Amino acid sequence: MTASVRSQIVSAAIAAINASPPVGVPTADDTRLESYTAGELPAISVFEIREEAETEKEGRWSYFVKRTFTLRVEVRIAATVALAARATMDPLYVWIGQQLGGAQFGGLAEDCYEALLEWQYAAEDQPYTLLQIDFRVLYSTIKTDPTRTQ
Amino acid sequence: MLTGFYGDADIPAMMADFGVAVVIAGSPPTTTVGIVDYIGKDVLLSQGVSGVSGTEIVVTVQTSKLPANLKNKHLLTVDGVSMRLRDQNQEGDGALTKLLCERVI
């Protein structure tokens, strides 16, 4: 069965992040549910968060659904002080932004842009930092078939 | 009489059984003993999953053995491992203090 356009976009986003990344950028996981050990950091996880949709009548072939999909990319690092956390995190953020910003994922999406970034911090045996990057992905599908774009 | 807490005089015997060397940086350094607990703790969870498997490091020491005005971020060595003090909380009657530490990497 053909995957939904959304599912194809998630796969394409992960492939883009993993496409010849610079040294120090880890391979992104698809929807990791297990916690990372300190030795696995830095780590990147990509997954779906939410989607809003509304029906439109101006479809070329039929009625279609205009969708706004939130794709979340999470980056976790272990760093010893705030300055190091910032310096370690920034190259990862830059790479992800360059790979996904404005991406159309081979014609699946109309646009993709950073919509919300949030940082969280934890201090335990060492400091840890989490950056959540929410990308808004605009795309459309045929109303009767989520596997087909408008 | 049985009390709810260890008194200051009871603590050295307790530390003698389980304690490890704790050296608090300074001139001169303060050397004492403490009981170390490594407690697993998941942090930075997202959607209730996929966090980081962290470890809370708690060193229990006799409060009266600590230097006066010990501030957080101070450096110390616990059983030979370099640590930085994150927080300090007295327990019970105040005779014991729990030092929350992070490793210096």
gemmi code that builds the backbone of each chain (N, CA, C; Angstrom):
import gemmi

chains = {
    "A": [
        ("MET", (0.848, -1.188, 0.000), (0.000, 0.000, 0.000), (0.890, 1.246, 0.000)),
        ("THR", (0.505, 2.217, -0.753), (1.273, 3.452, -0.840), (1.182, 4.218, 0.474)),
        ("ALA", (2.300, 4.777, 0.899), (2.318, 5.551, 2.144), (1.633, 6.897, 1.930)),
        ("SER", (1.108, 7.439, 3.017), (0.501, 8.770, 2.936), (1.575, 9.789, 2.583)),
        ("VAL", (1.132, 10.916, 2.072), (2.082, 11.976, 1.725), (2.833, 12.429, 2.985)),
        ("ARG", (2.124, 12.519, 4.092), (2.762, 12.929, 5.351), (3.887, 11.970, 5.730)),
        ("SER", (3.589, 10.689, 5.663), (4.606, 9.681, 5.991), (5.805, 9.797, 5.055)),
        ("GLN", (5.526, 10.054, 3.790), (6.630, 10.210, 2.832), (7.459, 11.453, 3.167)),
        ("ILE", (6.793, 12.500, 3.647), (7.516, 13.725, 4.006), (8.441, 13.467, 5.201)),
        ("VAL", (7.940, 12.738, 6.204), (8.773, 12.426, 7.376), (10.005, 11.643, 6.945)),
        ("SER", (9.785, 10.642, 6.109), (10.921, 9.832, 5.636), (11.908, 10.684, 4.845)),
        ("ALA", (11.375, 11.581, 4.032), (12.243, 12.441, 3.226), (13.026, 13.407, 4.114)),
        ("ALA", (12.395, 13.885, 5.181), (13.080, 14.805, 6.099), (14.234, 14.089, 6.803)),
        ("ILE", (13.993, 12.871, 7.245), (15.055, 12.107, 7.916), (16.191, 11.826, 6.935)),
        ("ALA", (15.825, 11.468, 5.709), (16.855, 11.208, 4.691), (17.671, 12.467, 4.416)),
        ("ALA", (17.014, 13.614, 4.425), (17.729, 14.871, 4.162), (18.730, 15.173, 5.279)),
        ("ILE", (18.321, 14.956, 6.526), (19.229, 15.212, 7.655), (20.414, 14.252, 7.619)),
        ("ASN", (20.144, 13.024, 7.171), (21.194, 11.998, 7.165), (22.028, 11.985, 5.888)),
        ("ALA", (21.742, 12.890, 4.979), (22.455, 12.917, 3.708), (23.791, 13.634, 3.856)),
        ("SER", (24.853, 12.847, 4.003), (26.220, 13.380, 4.095), (26.337, 14.531, 5.091)),
        ("PRO", (25.977, 14.299, 6.339), (26.075, 15.379, 7.323), (27.532, 15.684, 7.658)),
        ("PRO", (27.801, 16.891, 8.123), (29.168, 17.219, 8.527), (29.595, 16.409, 9.753)),
        ("VAL", (30.888, 16.365, 9.989), (31.426, 15.639, 11.133), (30.794, 16.179, 12.425)),
        ("GLY", (30.360, 15.277, 13.275), (29.766, 15.685, 14.552), (28.259, 15.666, 14.551)),
        ("VAL", (27.646, 15.560, 13.365), (26.186, 15.472, 13.303), (25.799, 13.993, 13.291)),
        ("PRO", (25.028, 13.541, 14.275), (24.691, 12.113, 14.351), (23.602, 11.746, 13.351)),
        ("THR", (23.457, 10.449, 13.114), (22.368, 9.952, 12.269), (21.040, 10.134, 12.993)),
        ("ALA", (20.077, 10.729, 12.303), (18.777, 11.004, 12.927), (17.972, 9.718, 13.057)),
        ("ASP", (17.289, 9.598, 14.194), (16.388, 8.473, 14.432), (14.982, 8.845, 14.007)),
        ("ASP", (14.227, 7.836, 13.574), (12.816, 8.018, 13.257), (12.004, 7.654, 14.496)),
        ("THR", (11.465, 8.662, 15.161), (10.538, 8.452, 16.280), (11.130, 7.531, 17.346)),
        ("ARG", (12.214, 7.940, 17.937), (12.836, 7.137, 18.988), (11.994, 7.204, 20.266)),
        ("LEU", (11.666, 6.048, 20.823), (10.878, 5.990, 22.049), (11.741, 5.718, 23.272)),
        ("GLU", (12.910, 5.114, 23.075), (13.766, 4.758, 24.202), (14.660, 5.941, 24.573)),
        ("SER", (14.961, 6.042, 25.855), (15.871, 7.102, 26.284), (17.271, 6.866, 25.750)),
        ("TYR", (17.989, 7.960, 25.569), (19.379, 7.881, 25.141), (20.276, 7.809, 26.372)),
        ("THR", (21.305, 6.990, 26.288), (22.323, 7.044, 27.319), (23.287, 8.186, 26.991)),
        ("ALA", (24.041, 8.611, 27.980), (24.962, 9.726, 27.752), (25.934, 9.418, 26.624)),
        ("GLY", (26.312, 8.148, 26.498), (27.259, 7.765, 25.454), (26.698, 7.855, 24.047)),
        ("GLU", (25.366, 7.929, 23.919), (24.735, 8.020, 22.597), (24.571, 9.467, 22.134)),
        ("LEU", (24.864, 10.399, 22.989), (24.678, 11.817, 22.644), (25.902, 12.359, 21.924)),
        ("PRO", (25.736, 13.299, 21.002), (24.482, 13.971, 20.635), (23.575, 13.042, 19.839)),
        ("ALA", (22.280, 13.335, 19.871), (21.305, 12.503, 19.187), (20.220, 13.370, 18.569)),
        ("ILE", (19.696, 12.907, 17.438), (18.618, 13.622, 16.739), (17.467, 12.638, 16.544)),
        ("SER", (16.260, 13.083, 16.849), (15.065, 12.274, 16.646), (14.038, 13.107, 15.882)),
        ("VAL", (13.348, 12.472, 14.945), (12.383, 13.171, 14.089), (11.039, 12.462, 14.194)),
        ("PHE", (9.972, 13.220, 14.365), (8.650, 12.592, 14.422), (7.539, 13.607, 14.190)),
        ("GLU", (6.341, 13.078, 13.988), (5.172, 13.913, 13.753), (4.597, 14.398, 15.074)),
        ("ILE", (4.070, 15.624, 15.060), (3.440, 16.173, 16.256), (1.939, 16.394, 16.053)),
        ("ARG", (1.580, 17.136, 15.016), (0.157, 17.396, 14.792), (-0.046, 17.839, 13.359)),
        ("GLU", (-1.310, 17.830, 12.971), (-1.631, 18.311, 11.638), (-3.011, 18.936, 11.668)),
        ("GLU", (-3.125, 20.066, 11.014), (-4.425, 20.715, 10.859), (-4.753, 20.696, 9.372)),
        ("ALA", (-6.035, 20.553, 9.090), (-6.415, 20.452, 7.677), (-7.751, 21.156, 7.455)),
        ("GLU", (-7.939, 21.604, 6.239), (-9.230, 22.165, 5.857), (-9.486, 21.825, 4.392)),
        ("THR", (-10.739, 21.686, 4.089), (-11.086, 21.273, 2.726), (-11.137, 22.495, 1.811)),
        ("GLU", (-10.758, 22.283, 0.580), (-10.773, 23.350, -0.426), (-11.509, 22.826, -1.652)),
        ("LYS", (-12.080, 23.755, -2.411), (-12.868, 23.342, -3.571), (-12.149, 23.581, -4.889)),
        ("GLU", (-11.036, 24.294, -4.826), (-10.414, 24.705, -6.083), (-9.421, 23.684, -6.621)),
        ("GLY", (-9.569, 22.461, -6.226), (-8.648, 21.439, -6.705), (-8.698, 21.272, -8.208)),
        ("ARG", (-7.550, 20.932, -8.739), (-7.475, 20.798, -10.202), (-8.234, 19.562, -10.675)),
        ("TRP", (-8.097, 18.503, -9.876), (-8.701, 17.243, -10.290), (-9.959, 16.922, -9.501)),
        ("SER", (-9.989, 17.399, -8.262), (-11.162, 17.123, -7.428), (-11.046, 18.011, -6.201)),
        ("TYR", (-11.930, 17.855, -5.261), (-11.786, 18.547, -3.995), (-10.492, 18.072, -3.342)),
        ("PHE", (-9.850, 18.962, -2.629), (-8.616, 18.544, -1.975), (-8.562, 19.061, -0.548)),
        ("VAL", (-7.623, 18.564, 0.207), (-7.445, 18.957, 1.605), (-6.115, 19.689, 1.734)),
        ("LYS", (-6.203, 20.892, 2.237), (-4.993, 21.708, 2.434), (-4.517, 21.464, 3.859)),
        ("ARG", (-3.274, 21.050, 4.010), (-2.797, 20.573, 5.304), (-1.604, 21.379, 5.821)),
        ("THR", (-1.582, 21.572, 7.124), (-0.438, 22.195, 7.800), (0.051, 21.203, 8.850)),
        ("PHE", (1.192, 20.680, 8.598), (1.717, 19.558, 9.379), (2.910, 20.037, 10.203)),
        ("THR", (2.948, 19.692, 11.475), (4.082, 20.053, 12.331), (5.009, 18.851, 12.480)),
        ("LEU", (6.206, 19.019, 11.997), (7.249, 17.998, 12.086), (8.242, 18.446, 13.157)),
        ("ARG", (8.459, 17.596, 14.134), (9.376, 17.977, 15.225), (10.723, 17.278, 15.076)),
        ("VAL", (11.767, 18.059, 15.194), (13.131, 17.525, 15.241), (13.683, 17.834, 16.626)),
        ("GLU", (14.143, 16.820, 17.328), (14.703, 17.016, 18.665), (16.199, 16.708, 18.658)),
        ("VAL", (16.935, 17.576, 19.298), (18.383, 17.388, 19.401), (18.741, 17.359, 20.885)),
        ("ARG", (19.427, 16.316, 21.292), (19.870, 16.211, 22.691), (21.387, 16.129, 22.723)),
        ("ILE", (21.965, 16.883, 23.638), (23.412, 16.857, 23.786), (23.767, 16.794, 25.268)),
        ("ALA", (24.982, 16.367, 25.533), (25.540, 16.445, 26.888), (26.673, 17.458, 26.830)),
        ("ALA", (26.600, 18.443, 27.670), (27.645, 19.460, 27.681), (27.867, 19.924, 29.107)),
        ("THR", (29.064, 20.422, 29.374), (29.448, 20.665, 30.756), (29.054, 22.043, 31.272)),
        ("VAL", (29.053, 23.022, 30.416), (28.637, 24.353, 30.873), (27.773, 24.980, 29.789)),
        ("ALA", (27.096, 26.063, 30.152), (26.153, 26.669, 29.214), (26.822, 27.063, 27.909)),
        ("LEU", (27.993, 27.611, 27.992), (28.655, 28.069, 26.771), (28.968, 26.889, 25.861)),
        ("ALA", (29.423, 25.790, 26.447), (29.721, 24.602, 25.647), (28.452, 24.025, 25.057)),
        ("ALA", (27.359, 24.076, 25.818), (26.098, 23.568, 25.295), (25.691, 24.336, 24.057)),
        ("ARG", (25.851, 25.642, 24.118), (25.479, 26.479, 22.968), (26.393, 26.173, 21.781)),
        ("ALA", (27.662, 26.063, 22.037), (28.613, 25.825, 20.953), (28.442, 24.442, 20.343)),
        ("THR", (28.044, 23.465, 21.153), (27.840, 22.113, 20.647), (26.531, 22.006, 19.883)),
        ("MET", (25.520, 22.684, 20.378), (24.199, 22.579, 19.771), (24.112, 23.320, 18.445)),
        ("ASP", (24.764, 24.443, 18.353), (24.540, 25.320, 17.199), (24.844, 24.663, 15.846)),
        ("PRO", (25.960, 23.944, 15.698), (26.210, 23.318, 14.387), (25.135, 22.295, 14.002)),
        ("LEU", (24.578, 21.615, 14.989), (23.518, 20.642, 14.703), (22.263, 21.372, 14.231)),
        ("TYR", (21.935, 22.444, 14.943), (20.762, 23.236, 14.554), (20.933, 23.815, 13.151)),
        ("VAL", (22.107, 24.331, 12.863), (22.359, 24.933, 11.547), (22.180, 23.894, 10.443)),
        ("TRP", (22.723, 22.705, 10.657), (22.603, 21.657, 9.637), (21.141, 21.291, 9.392)),
        ("ILE", (20.407, 21.110, 10.462), (18.985, 20.734, 10.322), (18.215, 21.845, 9.610)),
        ("GLY", (18.484, 23.091, 9.997), (17.803, 24.218, 9.356), (18.125, 24.315, 7.875)),
        ("GLN", (19.361, 24.036, 7.538), (19.755, 24.103, 6.124), (19.126, 22.972, 5.313)),
        ("GLN", (18.975, 21.815, 5.938), (18.441, 20.663, 5.201), (16.920, 20.720, 5.038)),
        ("LEU", (16.239, 21.275, 6.037), (14.776, 21.237, 6.006), (14.131, 22.579, 5.656)),
        ("GLY", (14.797, 23.667, 5.909), (14.222, 24.988, 5.641), (13.906, 25.157, 4.161)),
        ("GLY", (12.662, 25.442, 3.842), (12.256, 25.659, 2.459), (12.167, 24.387, 1.633)),
        ("ALA", (12.325, 23.225, 2.273), (12.329, 21.965, 1.518), (10.934, 21.658, 0.970)),
        ("GLN", (10.910, 21.104, -0.239), (9.644, 20.653, -0.825), (9.607, 19.132, -0.937)),
        ("PHE", (10.650, 18.513, -0.499), (10.715, 17.048, -0.400), (10.284, 16.381, -1.714)),
        ("GLY", (10.932, 16.791, -2.764), (10.665, 16.187, -4.069), (9.257, 16.438, -4.585)),
        ("GLY", (8.703, 17.569, -4.237), (7.371, 17.916, -4.737), (6.231, 17.466, -3.848)),
        ("LEU", (6.554, 16.861, -2.708), (5.499, 16.418, -1.792), (4.884, 17.590, -1.033)),
        ("ALA", (5.718, 18.587, -0.704), (5.257, 19.720, 0.100), (5.383, 21.015, -0.688)),
        ("GLU", (4.625, 22.008, -0.226), (4.720, 23.330, -0.850), (5.764, 24.192, -0.139)),
        ("ASP", (5.895, 23.999, 1.166), (6.873, 24.787, 1.915), (7.155, 24.089, 3.244)),
        ("CYS", (8.265, 24.458, 3.837), (8.658, 23.917, 5.142), (9.497, 24.986, 5.823)),
        ("TYR", (9.095, 25.373, 7.031), (9.849, 26.427, 7.709), (9.811, 26.227, 9.226)),
        ("GLU", (10.790, 26.815, 9.898), (10.853, 26.719, 11.361), (9.728, 27.551, 11.963)),
        ("ALA", (8.922, 26.924, 12.805), (7.792, 27.630, 13.396), (7.984, 27.897, 14.890)),
        ("LEU", (8.686, 27.001, 15.586), (8.848, 27.169, 17.032), (10.091, 26.410, 17.487)),
        ("LEU", (10.907, 27.076, 18.262), (12.084, 26.418, 18.844), (12.018, 26.559, 20.361)),
        ("GLU", (12.276, 25.465, 21.066), (12.279, 25.507, 22.529), (13.488, 24.748, 23.061)),
        ("TRP", (14.102, 25.302, 24.087), (15.247, 24.665, 24.731), (14.831, 24.206, 26.121)),
        ("GLN", (15.329, 23.045, 26.519), (15.148, 22.574, 27.886), (16.503, 22.118, 28.412)),
        ("TYR", (16.659, 22.259, 29.719), (17.941, 21.920, 30.328), (17.718, 21.008, 31.531)),
        ("ALA", (18.690, 20.159, 31.795), (18.642, 19.305, 32.975), (20.054, 19.170, 33.519)),
        ("ALA", (20.170, 19.168, 34.846), (21.468, 18.972, 35.493), (21.384, 17.725, 36.344)),
        ("GLU", (22.145, 16.722, 35.988), (22.223, 15.507, 36.801), (23.696, 15.164, 36.967)),
        ("ASP", (24.105, 13.965, 36.541), (25.522, 13.631, 36.615), (26.340, 14.543, 35.714)),
        ("GLN", (25.677, 15.136, 34.720), (26.265, 16.190, 33.905), (25.104, 16.971, 33.307)),
        ("PRO", (25.362, 18.160, 32.800), (24.255, 18.925, 32.214), (23.841, 18.328, 30.870)),
        ("TYR", (22.559, 18.382, 30.592), (22.016, 17.941, 29.315), (21.146, 19.059, 28.752)),
        ("THR", (21.122, 19.130, 27.428), (20.312, 20.145, 26.773), (19.486, 19.499, 25.671)),
        ("LEU", (18.236, 19.928, 25.590), (17.330, 19.466, 24.535), (16.861, 20.675, 23.746)),
        ("LEU", (16.965, 20.589, 22.433), (16.394, 21.614, 21.545), (15.310, 20.950, 20.716)),
        ("GLN", (14.105, 21.504, 20.807), (12.993, 21.029, 19.984), (12.755, 22.046, 18.878)),
        ("ILE", (12.793, 21.579, 17.648), (12.548, 22.449, 16.500), (11.291, 21.961, 15.805)),
        ("ASP", (10.261, 22.789, 15.817), (9.025, 22.430, 15.130), (9.015, 23.084, 13.758)),
        ("PHE", (8.958, 22.255, 12.731), (8.843, 22.742, 11.357), (7.375, 22.672, 10.929)),
        ("ARG", (6.923, 23.738, 10.309), (5.581, 23.721, 9.733), (5.722, 23.335, 8.265)),
        ("VAL", (5.029, 22.294, 7.889), (5.106, 21.778, 6.517), (3.738, 21.957, 5.870)),
        ("LEU", (3.707, 22.700, 4.783), (2.454, 22.940, 4.072), (2.372, 21.993, 2.887)),
        ("TYR", (1.259, 21.268, 2.783), (1.067, 20.377, 1.635), (-0.420, 20.118, 1.456)),
        ("SER", (-0.755, 19.504, 0.374), (-2.153, 19.217, 0.077), (-2.277, 17.794, -0.443)),
        ("THR", (-3.454, 17.221, -0.243), (-3.743, 15.914, -0.843), (-5.134, 15.954, -1.464)),
        ("ILE", (-5.356, 15.008, -2.336), (-6.710, 14.801, -2.843), (-7.595, 14.441, -1.656)),
        ("LYS", (-8.814, 14.971, -1.642), (-9.686, 14.747, -0.490), (-9.959, 13.266, -0.242)),
        ("THR", (-10.020, 12.509, -1.282), (-10.378, 11.093, -1.143), (-9.161, 10.181, -1.074)),
        ("ASP", (-7.960, 10.794, -1.075), (-6.765, 9.933, -1.096), (-5.554, 10.638, -0.477)),
        ("PRO", (-5.229, 10.331, 0.788), (-4.087, 10.997, 1.450), (-2.728, 10.596, 0.886)),
        ("THR", (-2.708, 9.698, -0.086), (-1.415, 9.314, -0.691), (-1.098, 10.143, -1.915)),
        ("ARG", (-2.055, 11.008, -2.341), (-1.849, 11.761, -3.585), (-1.872, 13.255, -3.307)),
        ("THR", (-0.864, 13.928, -3.820), (-0.831, 15.380, -3.664), (-1.770, 16.026, -4.670)),
        ("GLN", (-2.105, 17.269, -4.375), (-2.975, 18.023, -5.292), (-2.293, 18.187, -6.646)),
    ],
    "B": [
        ("MET", (17.570, 6.076, 74.212), (16.327, 6.543, 73.606), (16.468, 6.541, 72.089)),
        ("LEU", (15.440, 6.059, 71.423), (15.475, 6.012, 69.965), (14.978, 7.343, 69.408)),
        ("THR", (15.777, 7.942, 68.574), (15.354, 9.215, 67.967), (15.079, 9.005, 66.490)),
        ("GLY", (14.465, 9.972, 65.885), (14.110, 9.872, 64.471), (15.286, 10.104, 63.551)),
        ("PHE", (16.305, 10.753, 64.038), (17.425, 11.108, 63.170), (18.728, 10.668, 63.812)),
        ("TYR", (19.735, 10.539, 62.954), (21.082, 10.346, 63.492), (21.527, 11.628, 64.170)),
        ("GLY", (22.117, 11.517, 65.309), (22.730, 12.675, 65.926), (24.141, 12.845, 65.385)),
        ("ASP", (24.710, 14.003, 65.603), (26.032, 14.301, 65.047), (27.061, 13.271, 65.505)),
        ("ALA", (26.907, 12.793, 66.749), (27.889, 11.841, 67.291), (27.752, 10.455, 66.679)),
        ("ASP", (26.567, 10.136, 66.104), (26.352, 8.812, 65.517), (26.960, 8.683, 64.120)),
        ("ILE", (27.164, 9.806, 63.487), (27.472, 9.781, 62.056), (28.850, 9.207, 61.734)),
        ("PRO", (29.896, 9.531, 62.484), (31.209, 8.966, 62.114), (31.213, 7.446, 62.049)),
        ("ALA", (30.508, 6.777, 62.968), (30.465, 5.309, 62.924), (29.765, 4.821, 61.670)),
        ("MET", (28.683, 5.515, 61.286), (27.957, 5.135, 60.078), (28.842, 5.336, 58.848)),
        ("MET", (29.530, 6.449, 58.813), (30.385, 6.749, 57.668), (31.565, 5.779, 57.590)),
        ("ALA", (31.995, 5.293, 58.719), (33.148, 4.386, 58.731), (32.841, 3.103, 57.981)),
        ("ASP", (31.582, 2.696, 58.008), (31.199, 1.462, 57.320), (31.075, 1.643, 55.812)),
        ("PHE", (30.454, 2.741, 55.401), (30.104, 2.886, 53.985), (30.790, 4.063, 53.300)),
        ("GLY", (31.444, 4.886, 54.055), (31.931, 6.149, 53.516), (33.098, 6.007, 52.560)),
        ("VAL", (33.181, 6.960, 51.631), (34.333, 7.071, 50.731), (34.936, 8.452, 50.956)),
        ("ALA", (36.147, 8.624, 50.483), (36.842, 9.895, 50.699), (36.187, 11.015, 49.887)),
        ("VAL", (35.951, 12.122, 50.569), (35.419, 13.320, 49.924), (36.391, 14.455, 50.226)),
        ("VAL", (36.947, 15.027, 49.177), (37.903, 16.122, 49.345), (37.315, 17.365, 48.689)),
        ("ILE", (37.074, 18.373, 49.507), (36.484, 19.617, 49.010), (37.609, 20.609, 48.775)),
        ("ALA", (37.680, 21.098, 47.558), (38.787, 21.981, 47.174), (38.838, 23.215, 48.053)),
        ("GLY", (40.036, 23.686, 48.317), (40.224, 24.882, 49.134), (41.656, 24.941, 49.609)),
        ("SER", (41.967, 25.978, 50.343), (43.329, 26.122, 50.882), (43.247, 26.262, 52.395)),
        ("PRO", (43.444, 25.206, 53.134), (43.717, 23.845, 52.655), (42.420, 23.144, 52.263)),
        ("PRO", (42.512, 22.050, 51.512), (41.299, 21.293, 51.179), (40.686, 20.656, 52.418)),
        ("THR", (39.381, 20.459, 52.377), (38.679, 19.789, 53.465), (38.494, 18.330, 53.106)),
        ("THR", (38.984, 17.459, 53.980), (38.846, 16.023, 53.717), (37.881, 15.423, 54.723)),
        ("THR", (36.892, 14.687, 54.205), (35.932, 14.011, 55.061), (35.511, 12.712, 54.388)),
        ("VAL", (34.475, 12.101, 54.885), (33.943, 10.890, 54.241), (32.470, 11.114, 53.941)),
        ("GLY", (31.982, 10.396, 52.943), (30.582, 10.520, 52.561), (30.076, 9.233, 51.948)),
        ("ILE", (28.771, 9.089, 51.948), (28.131, 7.919, 51.324), (27.569, 8.358, 49.982)),
        ("VAL", (27.950, 7.631, 48.940), (27.578, 8.039, 47.584), (26.452, 7.159, 47.069)),
        ("ASP", (25.455, 7.806, 46.510), (24.369, 7.091, 45.828), (24.296, 7.570, 44.389)),
        ("TYR", (24.214, 6.619, 43.479), (23.997, 6.911, 42.058), (22.579, 6.458, 41.720)),
        ("ILE", (21.735, 7.417, 41.420), (20.311, 7.117, 41.231), (19.927, 7.424, 39.785)),
        ("GLY", (19.503, 6.401, 39.080), (19.097, 6.598, 37.683), (17.886, 7.505, 37.582)),
        ("LYS", (17.918, 8.408, 36.603), (16.825, 9.370, 36.484), (16.724, 9.818, 35.027)),
        ("ASP", (15.571, 9.559, 34.402), (15.364, 10.019, 33.027), (15.028, 11.502, 33.033)),
        ("VAL", (15.687, 12.237, 32.160), (15.450, 13.688, 32.063), (15.195, 14.052, 30.608)),
        ("LEU", (14.697, 15.258, 30.419), (14.441, 15.811, 29.081), (13.543, 14.897, 28.249)),
        ("LEU", (12.504, 14.386, 28.893), (11.539, 13.577, 28.155), (10.741, 14.460, 27.209)),
        ("SER", (10.263, 13.834, 26.147), (9.405, 14.530, 25.202), (8.253, 13.611, 24.879)),
        ("GLN", (7.041, 14.106, 24.965), (5.859, 13.267, 24.728), (5.864, 12.064, 25.681)),
        ("GLY", (6.524, 12.214, 26.817), (6.566, 11.141, 27.807), (7.569, 10.049, 27.515)),
        ("VAL", (8.339, 10.173, 26.442), (9.309, 9.134, 26.070), (10.599, 9.793, 25.603)),
        ("SER", (11.556, 8.946, 25.257), (12.756, 9.382, 24.559), (13.500, 10.524, 25.235)),
        ("GLY", (13.861, 10.321, 26.496), (14.661, 11.322, 27.183), (16.128, 10.944, 27.180)),
        ("VAL", (16.799, 11.345, 28.241), (18.196, 10.978, 28.436), (18.279, 10.220, 29.752)),
        ("SER", (18.970, 9.090, 29.734), (19.141, 8.301, 30.953), (20.235, 8.942, 31.800)),
        ("GLY", (19.854, 9.856, 32.641), (20.817, 10.535, 33.496), (21.000, 9.807, 34.815)),
        ("THR", (21.900, 10.305, 35.611), (22.158, 9.729, 36.926), (22.291, 10.853, 37.945)),
        ("GLU", (21.502, 10.779, 38.996), (21.625, 11.747, 40.081), (22.707, 11.248, 41.035)),
        ("ILE", (23.688, 12.086, 41.284), (24.793, 11.705, 42.167), (24.602, 12.440, 43.492)),
        ("VAL", (24.367, 11.667, 44.550), (24.113, 12.253, 45.871), (25.192, 11.771, 46.838)),
        ("VAL", (25.865, 12.704, 47.452), (26.906, 12.373, 48.425), (26.441, 12.882, 49.789)),
        ("THR", (26.212, 11.946, 50.698), (25.736, 12.306, 52.023), (26.936, 12.453, 52.967)),
        ("VAL", (27.056, 13.626, 53.565), (28.201, 13.904, 54.436), (27.710, 14.480, 55.766)),
        ("GLN", (28.610, 14.486, 56.729), (28.302, 15.073, 58.034), (28.370, 16.591, 57.898)),
        ("THR", (27.288, 17.246, 58.212), (27.195, 18.694, 57.996), (28.314, 19.441, 58.719)),
        ("SER", (28.635, 19.004, 59.931), (29.638, 19.734, 60.719), (31.046, 19.615, 60.141)),
        ("LYS", (31.226, 18.689, 59.192), (32.542, 18.525, 58.561), (32.708, 19.393, 57.315)),
        ("LEU", (31.634, 20.038, 56.893), (31.716, 20.861, 55.683), (32.322, 22.218, 56.013)),
        ("PRO", (33.066, 22.798, 55.087), (33.594, 24.143, 55.324), (32.446, 25.157, 55.371)),
        ("ALA", (32.651, 26.209, 56.109), (31.635, 27.257, 56.194), (31.488, 27.933, 54.838)),
        ("ASN", (30.289, 28.367, 54.555), (30.007, 29.115, 53.318), (30.369, 28.332, 52.055)),
        ("LEU", (30.151, 27.027, 52.105), (30.385, 26.231, 50.901), (29.340, 26.603, 49.856)),
        ("LYS", (29.822, 27.040, 48.721), (28.895, 27.504, 47.679), (28.749, 26.447, 46.586)),
        ("ASN", (27.590, 26.461, 45.959), (27.376, 25.567, 44.815), (28.337, 25.957, 43.689)),
        ("LYS", (28.629, 25.018, 42.838), (29.610, 25.095, 41.753), (31.035, 24.860, 42.258)),
        ("HIS", (31.171, 24.630, 43.574), (32.486, 24.360, 44.145), (32.981, 22.991, 43.656)),
        ("LEU", (34.286, 22.864, 43.509), (34.875, 21.600, 43.047), (35.199, 20.691, 44.221)),
        ("LEU", (35.020, 19.403, 44.023), (35.373, 18.424, 45.041), (35.729, 17.111, 44.360)),
        ("THR", (36.343, 16.239, 45.104), (36.680, 14.906, 44.610), (35.972, 13.886, 45.488)),
        ("VAL", (35.235, 12.988, 44.857), (34.480, 11.971, 45.584), (35.005, 10.601, 45.164)),
        ("ASP", (35.612, 9.919, 46.096), (36.190, 8.595, 45.808), (37.106, 8.660, 44.582)),
        ("GLY", (37.848, 9.752, 44.478), (38.813, 9.904, 43.392), (38.251, 10.487, 42.106)),
        ("VAL", (36.936, 10.759, 42.073), (36.306, 11.283, 40.855), (36.079, 12.786, 41.022)),
        ("SER", (36.484, 13.551, 40.031), (36.304, 15.005, 40.086), (34.830, 15.360, 39.881)),
        ("MET", (34.325, 16.168, 40.787), (32.906, 16.545, 40.752), (32.786, 18.048, 40.936)),
        ("ARG", (31.608, 18.541, 40.593), (31.249, 19.933, 40.846), (29.948, 19.921, 41.641)),
        ("LEU", (29.878, 20.740, 42.680), (28.694, 20.767, 43.540), (27.556, 21.499, 42.829)),
        ("ARG", (26.409, 20.817, 42.683), (25.234, 21.438, 42.060), (24.291, 22.025, 43.089)),
        ("ASP", (24.142, 21.312, 44.218), (23.201, 21.760, 45.235), (23.548, 21.070, 46.542)),
        ("GLN", (23.058, 21.615, 47.644), (23.308, 21.017, 48.956), (22.066, 21.193, 49.806)),
        ("ASN", (21.584, 20.097, 50.374), (20.350, 20.124, 51.157), (20.552, 19.369, 52.456)),
        ("GLN", (20.261, 20.037, 53.566), (20.339, 19.360, 54.852), (19.167, 18.398, 55.015)),
        ("GLU", (19.422, 17.329, 55.763), (18.417, 16.298, 55.986), (18.035, 16.268, 57.455)),
        ("GLY", (16.792, 15.949, 57.728), (16.340, 15.703, 59.099), (16.693, 16.822, 60.062)),
        ("ASP", (17.489, 16.479, 61.064), (17.846, 17.488, 62.073), (19.003, 18.372, 61.611)),
        ("GLY", (19.465, 18.148, 60.387), (20.537, 18.984, 59.847), (21.923, 18.411, 60.065)),
        ("ALA", (22.002, 17.263, 60.736), (23.320, 16.671, 60.989), (23.940, 16.091, 59.714)),
        ("LEU", (23.084, 15.744, 58.758), (23.555, 15.232, 57.475), (23.189, 16.210, 56.368)),
        ("THR", (24.068, 16.308, 55.407), (23.798, 17.140, 54.228), (23.988, 16.293, 52.986)),
        ("LYS", (23.037, 16.399, 52.092), (23.163, 15.712, 50.804), (23.739, 16.684, 49.780)),
        ("LEU", (24.877, 16.310, 49.226), (25.518, 17.107, 48.184), (25.134, 16.511, 46.830)),
        ("LEU", (24.486, 17.303, 46.018), (24.160, 16.852, 44.660), (25.293, 17.290, 43.741)),
        ("CYS", (25.870, 16.310, 43.069), (27.099, 16.575, 42.311), (26.942, 16.211, 40.841)),
        ("GLU", (27.776, 16.839, 40.033), (27.911, 16.430, 38.634), (29.391, 16.177, 38.368)),
        ("ARG", (29.628, 15.259, 37.434), (31.009, 14.942, 37.091), (31.637, 16.101, 36.330)),
        ("VAL", (32.903, 16.336, 36.575), (33.649, 17.307, 35.780), (34.299, 16.544, 34.638)),
        ("ILE", (33.872, 16.866, 33.418), (34.357, 16.126, 32.249), (35.313, 16.988, 31.449)),
    ],
}
model = gemmi.Model(1)
for chain_id, residues in chains.items():
    chain = gemmi.Chain(chain_id)
    for i, (resn, *xyz) in enumerate(residues, 1):
        res = gemmi.Residue()
        res.name, res.seqid = resn, gemmi.SeqId(i, " ")
        for name, pos in zip(("N", "CA", "C"), xyz):
            atom = gemmi.Atom()
            atom.name, atom.element = name, gemmi.Element(name[0])
            atom.pos, atom.b_iso = gemmi.Position(*pos), 0.0
            res.add_atom(atom)
        chain.add_residue(res)
    model.add_chain(chain)
structure = gemmi.Structure()
structure.add_model(model)
structure.setup_entities()
